[in-house]
Amino acid sequence: MQLAIGLRKQVKIPNILFLQGGWDGHKPEQIVHKFTTALIGHGCKTETITSLERLADTDWLKTFDAISPCWTMGKLSPEECAGLRGAVHEGVGLGGIHGGMGDAFRGDLDYEWMVGGHFVGHPHVGEYMVKVTRPEDSIMQGLPTEFSYKSEQYYMLMDPGVRVLAEADYTFEERTCTMPVIWTKHWGKGRVFYSALGHEPAEFDTYPQVLQMSLNGILWSANAL
């Protein structure tokens, strides 16, 4: 599959750090391999760590352009959370998907505030319609304005200040609400991107445009798109 990722002309090659670990059900090793392979193929540098200890070192984190968590659940120490939040606040991007970022470090309010939302459940598993709200955004290039997606549909608790790029109707207990699916925000100087899509690695083969969008989002967080 050929991905049409549009990197800006860079003096510096984007360098992205992946956090790989947490709950095995989201297959973090496979997701990270798929993402890093695609990014390296488009001229990026990547590094993957499987321990959270280095997150306490803000100065080391600042050598990267973006950090992509793929670590469902798990727990950050106060020092690790402060190091990660400090690096993003000082300008390192944060970009990720599904439970790897939106259900990481469950109950850590400081982390959840930085991300802009957090998973609380997926009572619907099956097909649902995703509606792109900002088709002009560079992250969303290549996606139709509306498309059917079959997977877990995440119900999120949200920061009302995020910039929503796509949303979906969520019906539960005879009530329907509009649920953000993809968004961006800023944390200090850092760019933050999140997509709730991508429960299974195979979904990115079924929906290649969603893989492209996810990579675009990570590159945008790295200020490379």
Secondary structure, DSSP 8 states (H G I E B T S, - for coil): ----------SS--EEEEEEEE-GGG-HHHHHHHHHHHHHHTT-EEEEES-SGGGG-HHHHTTSSEEEEEEEB----HHHHHHHHHHHHTT-EEEEEHHHHHTBSTT-HHHHHHHTEEEEEEEEEEEEEEEES-TTSGGGTT--SEEEEEEEEEEEEE-TTSEEEEEEEEEETTEEEEEEEEEEEEETTEEEEEE---SSTTHHHH-HHHHHHHHHHHHHHTT--
